[in-house]
Amino acid sequence: MTQFNDYLYPMNEAHVRLHYDGDSFHLDGLPEGCEPEQLPESFRRGMSAIYNLLETLAPGLSCISVLGVWFHRDPDPLVAFALWLQMDSEGFYLPMASSASLFRENGIPYFHKPLESVLK
């Protein structure tokens, strides 16, 4: 896979999307040499718990997608930063505070870069 974003973020990370429909996982955007099986079991359990909770709160939920940063060769390779809820025909992102809370409560690392570090 050719990467054209050398100056945007380090080469050992990739921005990925993890989809979960209540039964199976699908990862998009993994760098070459990385396997979906590298996703820790705690992350899989956390995604399942989040899906089950949101399914009761949002009738018509068909899947959830977590946007995250994949750190190649790290013991916990995926850090989440956004949560998308796909309904039957449309979807929406959960507010950042809600997503961060769900990730934290379910053992999923949350990626947060304070604004002041971005502005420097």
Buried (B, 14 or more C-beta within 10 A) or exposed (E): EEEEEEEEEEEEBBBBBBBBBEEEBEBEBBBEEBEEEBBBEEBBEBBBBBBEEBBEEBEEBBBBBBBBBBBBEEEEBBBBBBBBBBEEEEBEEBEEEEBBEBBEEBEBBBBEEEEEEEEE
